[in-house]
Amino acid sequence: MIYSIGEMLIDFMQEENHYVPYPGGAPANVAIHAKRSGAKAQFVGKLSQDNFGNLLKEHLEDNNVYFPLKRSENPTALALVSHVEGERSFQFYRSNTADLDLSIDDIAMIPFKEHDILHFCSLGLVNGGTTYQAHLEATKKAKDAKSYISFDVNIRPLLWDNLELAKDRVLQLVNEAHIVKVNEEELLWLTGMQDIEAAMKVLQSNNQVIICTKGKEGSSILRSDASYFKTSVPLVKQVDSTGAGDSYIAMILASLSSSNQDFTTWQNLLLQEAVEYATKISAQVVSHKGAIPIIEY
């Protein structure tokens, strides 16, 4: 089972001269993509009792990834997503919102088992509410159960008052993860190094896979044995890059979840195949509007 924890919100996507609401939030997107591909997955996050929260709950239920938690009285977080040539810019409305209320008590509800997967992103590490402590508890509980841990850094600087605190917390959780996904800018921010392969080696700790995504240039992957490979991206017309990284990591986690292999064997036998498949799926996603379009897996 893949347990993807953290935020779910409403993305107001720019369409010509107006904005249209879509369900969003990277951890929720990951759970839905993984489930649609055939993996067992659930989203674990706090939803509001407001109308947007009702919409998000319905969306999770429709995709069979809803993990029931007590709803929050705080409002649903919102993001305005604008586009220039297919690339995104964000404006967040996330003060005292429902997703920040994820708590240690909520995490206690997750029945982690050996070879399950915990996945999360850095939006759950910000100040405010109880979500940071909940993420720390989730990593501890997952480790105790011998579950795997996946961390997509997915940093949003606008949501942090202190980027040094952000870096400290991100690096703290990077050290706990079996799989770490970063983009080029995040890798430079975390290591201060321009050379991608060298920076990935600096970031890497014990028995860890580091994945660096580079947009149209594909991705670079460093296995725990220090072997390194790259993948390219199929040529597609990019309509909307929202959710591309979420679908990408979801396919990799789906491969690990369904492999029935230990982590080292999976890396050696199946990781490259999983990355190539993930790249094809994310290319399909960027050729559609929205983070979780209906595509063929």
ABEGO torsion letter per residue (X at the ends): XBBBBEBBBBBBBBBEABBBBBBBEAAAAAAAAAAAAGBBBBBBBBBBABAAAAAAAAAAAAAGABBBBBBBABBBBBBBBBBBGGBBBBBBBBBGBAAAABBAAAAAABBBBBGBBBBBBAAAABBEEAAAAAAAAAAAAAAAAGBBBBBBAGBBAAABABAAAAAAAAAAAAAABABBBBBAAAAAAAAGBABAAAAAAAABBBGBBBBBBAEAAEBBBBBAAGBBBBBBBBBBBBABABGAAAAAAAAAAAAAAAAGBBAAAAAAAAAAAAAAAAAAAAAAAAABBEABBBBBX
